[in-house]
Amino acid sequence: MITTVVGNYPKIGPGTKAPSLRNAIGQFDQGRITRDQLRQVEDDVTKEVIQEQAQAGIDLV
């Protein structure tokens, strides 16, 4: 098996929604957003990262 990437995917990079995920987690912890709202942010960030990996040609996402 040949792999495209060895190592870790960057946790926060320019142009990502990761800071919005951190903010959403903080807001959830403070009771300012609901669990459903937090899950929506998680889903949005996950979709963005998968798209980014696919566009970069990573063969295993």
Backbone torsions as a table, in degrees:
resi	resn	phi	psi	omega
1	MET	NA	130.8	176.1
2	ILE	-103.0	133.9	179.7
3	THR	-108.9	154.0	179.0
4	THR	-86.4	-40.8	-174.2
5	VAL	-129.7	135.9	172.7
6	VAL	-122.3	125.8	-179.8
7	GLY	124.1	-159.1	-176.1
8	ASN	-102.1	145.8	171.5
9	TYR	-78.9	134.6	-178.8
10	PRO	-55.5	138.6	-177.4
11	LYS	-75.5	-41.0	177.7
12	ILE	-139.1	125.6	178.0
13	GLY	-131.7	170.7	179.6
14	PRO	-65.1	140.0	176.1
15	GLY	80.2	10.2	179.0
16	THR	-101.3	169.5	177.6
17	LYS	-95.4	8.3	-177.9
18	ALA	-55.6	-42.6	176.9
19	PRO	-59.2	-33.4	178.3
20	SER	-67.3	-31.4	176.3
21	LEU	-67.9	-44.4	177.2
22	ARG	-60.0	-43.8	178.6
23	ASN	-61.7	-42.6	-179.0
24	ALA	-64.2	-39.5	177.7
25	ILE	-62.8	-43.4	177.8
26	GLY	-62.4	-41.9	179.0
27	GLN	-65.5	-38.5	177.8
28	PHE	-64.2	-44.7	179.0
29	ASP	-59.6	-31.1	-179.8
30	GLN	-88.9	-0.7	179.2
31	GLY	77.7	17.8	-177.2
32	ARG	-89.2	-18.9	173.5
33	ILE	-132.2	160.2	-178.6
34	THR	-85.1	167.1	176.0
35	ARG	-60.4	-38.5	178.8
36	ASP	-63.8	-39.5	178.2
37	GLN	-66.1	-40.5	177.1
38	LEU	-62.9	-44.0	179.5
39	ARG	-62.3	-35.2	178.1
40	GLN	-64.4	-43.1	177.3
41	VAL	-63.3	-43.3	177.6
42	GLU	-58.7	-44.4	179.2
43	ASP	-62.9	-43.7	-179.6
44	ASP	-61.8	-45.4	-179.6
45	VAL	-66.3	-40.7	178.7
46	THR	-61.1	-45.0	178.2
47	LYS	-61.1	-42.0	-179.7
48	GLU	-62.8	-43.6	-178.5
49	VAL	-67.3	-41.1	178.2
50	ILE	-63.0	-42.5	177.0
51	GLN	-60.9	-44.2	-179.6
52	GLU	-62.0	-42.7	179.4
53	GLN	-66.1	-41.1	178.9
54	ALA	-64.2	-42.5	179.2
55	GLN	-65.4	-29.2	179.4
56	ALA	-80.5	-6.3	178.2
57	GLY	85.1	16.2	177.7
58	ILE	-70.3	126.5	-172.6
59	ASP	-84.6	-9.8	179.9
60	LEU	-132.4	107.5	-179.2
61	VAL	-116.2	NA	NA
